[in-house]
Amino acid sequence: MNRTEFVFAIAIILFVAFCLGWFMHWLVFRFSRVSSPEDMTEMDEMARALHEAEEARDTAVGYLQERESELTNQLTQTEAELRAAMEGLREARHEADELRAYIERQNQGAS
């Protein structure tokens, strides 16, 4: 057997192995399909449970988004109130400093 005949023999063997593998795959697929009514009922129940779980998840996601929006609004309002309070405190300190300076000037003028 020369080299060319050997290559053809190996090619034929590999092709036959491929065909056998494909045929076995087809047989396994054909016999492993869902065929009994119990399996179909179980698959229907699983599909229904999956649908309910997806609805529950969507509801939860909607609630979380709504709650996040509410909390973001509260945070924004609280930050605005804090800025206003800090501005008021700054103005009160400035006014207190002016009053102290005025009182000190009055006390120094009276002395």
C-alpha positions as CSV (number, residue, x, y, z in Angstrom):
1,M,0.0,0.0,0.0
2,N,1.5,3.3,-1.1
3,R,1.0,6.6,0.5
4,T,-2.0,7.7,-1.7
5,E,-3.9,4.5,-1.0
6,F,-3.2,4.9,2.7
7,V,-4.6,8.5,2.7
8,F,-7.7,7.4,0.9
9,A,-8.2,4.5,3.3
10,I,-8.0,6.8,6.3
11,A,-10.3,9.3,4.6
12,I,-12.9,6.6,4.0
13,I,-12.6,5.3,7.6
14,L,-13.1,8.9,9.0
15,F,-16.1,9.4,6.7
16,V,-17.7,6.2,7.8
17,A,-17.0,7.1,11.5
18,F,-18.6,10.6,10.9
19,C,-21.7,8.9,9.3
20,L,-22.0,6.5,12.2
21,G,-21.7,9.3,14.7
22,W,-24.3,11.4,12.9
23,F,-26.6,8.4,12.7
24,M,-26.2,7.7,16.4
25,H,-26.9,11.3,17.2
26,W,-30.1,11.2,15.1
27,L,-31.2,8.0,16.9
28,V,-30.6,9.5,20.4
29,F,-32.4,12.7,19.4
30,R,-35.3,10.8,18.0
31,F,-35.8,8.5,21.0
32,S,-35.2,11.2,23.7
33,R,-38.0,13.5,22.5
34,V,-40.9,14.2,24.8
35,S,-43.6,11.9,23.8
36,S,-45.6,11.0,26.9
37,P,-48.5,13.1,28.1
38,E,-47.0,13.2,31.6
39,D,-43.9,14.9,30.2
40,M,-46.0,17.4,28.3
41,T,-48.0,18.2,31.5
42,E,-44.8,18.7,33.4
43,M,-43.4,20.9,30.7
44,D,-46.6,23.0,30.7
45,E,-46.4,23.4,34.5
46,M,-42.8,24.4,34.2
47,A,-43.7,27.0,31.6
48,R,-46.5,28.3,33.7
49,A,-44.2,28.6,36.8
50,L,-41.6,30.3,34.7
51,H,-44.1,32.8,33.4
52,E,-45.3,33.5,36.9
53,A,-41.7,34.0,38.1
54,E,-41.1,36.4,35.3
55,E,-44.2,38.4,36.2
56,A,-43.1,38.5,39.8
57,R,-39.7,39.6,38.8
58,D,-41.1,42.4,36.6
59,T,-43.4,43.5,39.4
60,A,-40.4,43.6,41.8
61,V,-38.3,45.5,39.3
62,G,-41.1,48.0,38.8
63,Y,-41.5,48.5,42.6
64,L,-37.7,48.9,43.0
65,Q,-37.6,51.5,40.3
66,E,-40.5,53.4,41.8
67,R,-39.0,53.2,45.2
68,E,-35.6,54.4,43.9
69,S,-37.3,57.3,42.2
70,E,-39.0,58.3,45.4
71,L,-35.8,58.0,47.4
72,T,-33.9,60.1,44.8
73,N,-36.6,62.8,45.0
74,Q,-36.4,62.7,48.9
75,L,-32.6,63.0,48.7
76,T,-32.8,65.9,46.3
77,Q,-35.3,67.7,48.6
78,T,-33.2,67.0,51.6
79,E,-30.1,68.3,49.9
80,A,-31.9,71.5,48.9
81,E,-33.1,72.0,52.5
82,L,-29.6,71.4,53.7
83,R,-28.2,74.0,51.3
84,A,-30.9,76.5,52.4
85,A,-30.2,75.8,56.1
86,M,-26.5,76.2,55.6
87,E,-27.1,79.5,53.8
88,G,-29.3,80.7,56.6
89,L,-26.6,79.7,59.2
90,R,-24.0,81.5,57.2
91,E,-26.1,84.6,57.1
92,A,-26.9,84.4,60.8
93,R,-23.2,84.0,61.6
94,H,-22.4,87.0,59.5
95,E,-25.1,89.0,61.2
96,A,-23.9,87.9,64.6
97,D,-20.3,89.0,63.7
98,E,-21.7,92.4,62.6
99,L,-23.6,92.8,65.8
100,R,-20.5,91.9,67.9
101,A,-18.5,94.4,66.0
102,Y,-21.2,97.0,66.5
103,I,-21.4,96.3,70.2
104,E,-17.6,96.4,70.6
105,R,-17.5,99.8,68.8
106,Q,-20.3,101.0,71.1
107,N,-18.4,99.8,74.2
108,Q,-15.1,101.3,73.0
109,G,-16.8,104.6,72.2
110,A,-18.4,104.8,75.7
111,S,-15.1,104.1,77.4
